Amino acid sequence: MKVAKFGGTSLANAEQIKKVCGIIQADRSRRLIVVSAPGKRYKDDTKVTDLLIAYAECFLEAGEAEAEKQAIYERYQEIVEELGLSEEVWKQVQSELEGVLANKQGLSTERFIDAVKAAGEDTCAKVVAHYLSSLGEEAVYIHPKEAGMLVTDEASNAHVLPVAYEKLAALRERKGISVFPGFFGYSTAGDLVTFSRGGSDITGSILAAAVNADVYENFTDVDSVYVVNPNLIPEPKEVKEITYREMRELSYSGFGVFHEEALIPAYQADIPVCIKNTNNPSAPGTLIMAERPYATNRVSGIASDSGFCSIYVSKYLMNKEIGFGRKLLQILEDEGLSYEHTPSGIDNISVILRERDMTAEMEQRIVARIQTELEAEDIAIQHGLALVMIVGEGMRRSVGTTARATTALAVAKINLEMINQGSSEVSMMFGVKAEEADRAVIALYHEFFGEEESETQAIQAGSSMMA
């Protein structure tokens, strides 16, 4: 049995949905299907989820949002009509969608927004199930609440509850094709709650683990994962095999192919994940697994993400002061802040945080508390940082990776704000100014994946000859 999840670009219009259903029919083991809301049909188009968010915001502010509602209706009506489904199907779909969009009574703002956002996936799942049935397939829409998708009660940030896996396991015994909407579940009190944005990947991973699938196929709009953002490097190398740990590190670092939280259920259940292309389903894609063979090149991928800031704290003999680090992190916890990295030295420590989470007022309070409670000698907050990550399980078996990376960045005249490598040695992080992040990624790509001998290798070779 395979669980197959199809992303927004795979379901953007009727033509794409026909491709999806052809892929489902081509392999009878694809019996549990997870769908996202329809995505962009073209570059400047609007995703259905964004249409729904615009509707919810306008409705909450003005008490009505007819133009926004019509845009949503028109999108789905176009899909239903071009799929050749009956007028009765459209009326049913519209009626159920209207029931969600008009149902604010008794719901908090957070509950209403979650319900409206989830309507994108929910409506799409119903349409796909109707179309598969029109093709003669034994296909049925699965309601997440009835199936047992139980989650924590955290608006827009739900996490699956362990008991859900037991309930969802029954889906394996169903005959025919089951179409399951991604992105949301229900609290134990019966309230709809969504996962974080991009959460349809999470739904697919949960279901794959619950039914003990042979493989979890995640269909998107690329043939495979690339070692670097293809917007930065034309035709970059493809990743054929990658481990769960490597993929999670890359997703966290800015890879947009796979939601960073989505791998956890599949990883824990040891379910292989295959990323494939809806528009080229015969391509082998990228296989994500627990372990992989290591080629000569020990690096699997390079990614970057911006929007970070750092808190630098210096105090003589800090390393001798018991509890210093705990007290520093306690200050951040009191402000409701989570940290990303904490590179440190004997007399100093830096804490990397998401810039969006820290307001100017919060920054002032944090600095004041560090000065008062920790008696720090020097405190500096730096904004506008980006983190560039080199990821690869094979780095722990390779000598000189750090030297090659830092030399490549030096040749590109990129100043390093910080370096950090975890004890697992799966990833290596370089902090740079946000405006230099793209150049840093390009320099590192040419160093580790360039066809020709890299500039830094040439410099090193020249130095050896001179010696």
Disulfide bonds with the S-S distance in Angstrom:
none
